[in-house]
């Protein structure tokens, strides 16, 4: 990956963290197209700056959260993004997983970890664009037809909400199936699921 390929939008309400990220990325050759400190500004910059990658804080102070921004990204754009958060509790993690990010980092994070996460997320997104159907034959694990359908939708970047609408599932039913799929495949989330099929 050439760092110049990426046009990164940073959505982060803490100005010090946002500035640190911006400087790090620019020093590594990435193009930072904008910084939004809240969801409303993020919506504007998604249109006006044409990013192709987003670094998205989950908690943006008052108003819509990063989870809300992620829903807009899923419904209107086909863009990879990673979540940043100061919170690593199970509720925050579960809410983040429902959106299908390409990565999840807990603050404070190491600079190298951020750069690696961006690189892997971009690579996975690019491979997903060129690969439409999963090859379940290469797995040594038996999945039901419904589990295969859910895997395909997860792999394609659909949010939990979109999958529920597509399959006419309740959120609890989907979570039950996803938990079983992850357990069967020995993965901990969508990023590992994607890697399992791409490797």
Buried (B, 14 or more C-beta within 10 A) or exposed (E): EEBEEBBBBBBBBBEEBBEBBBEBBEEBEBBBBBBBBBBEBBBEBBEEBEBBBBBBBBBBEEEBBBBBBBBBBBEEBEBBBBBBBEEEEEEBBEBBBBBBBBBBBBEEEEEEEBBEBBBBBBBBBEEBEEBEEBEBEEBEEEBEEEBBBBBBBBBBBBBBBBBBEEBEBEEEEBBEBBEBBBEBBEBEBBBEBBBBBEE
